[in-house]
């Protein structure tokens, strides 16, 4: 290449490579998660809960949901939507705990925690 420019900030990587015929531009950003209004929820058994996790990044992040450290994907009554939100239907007392949304890509990782109490 004739020239390469490379800059790194805490959450963004940008690289431009210039050759005699091609200009290439790469941009990567660590994941970010939009913060919901409340991260502590109290529900009654039988109700549903939706936990938002509006994760974004470049490249798009891989998102994993856990409850008290164990993966919830594929468990009965737990559904992860395309926008990475976790929907828990027919809550039970055993669903009380700490839920964590973790978004990871090549540039970084970020998390969002919810506390749920089911009575």
Secondary structure, 3 states (H helix, E strand, C coil): CCEEEEEECCCEEEEEEECCCCEEEEEEEEEEEECCCCCEEEECCCCCEEECCEEEEECCCEEEEEECCEECCCCCCEEECCCCCEEECCCCHHHCEEEEEEEEECCEEEEEEEEEEEC
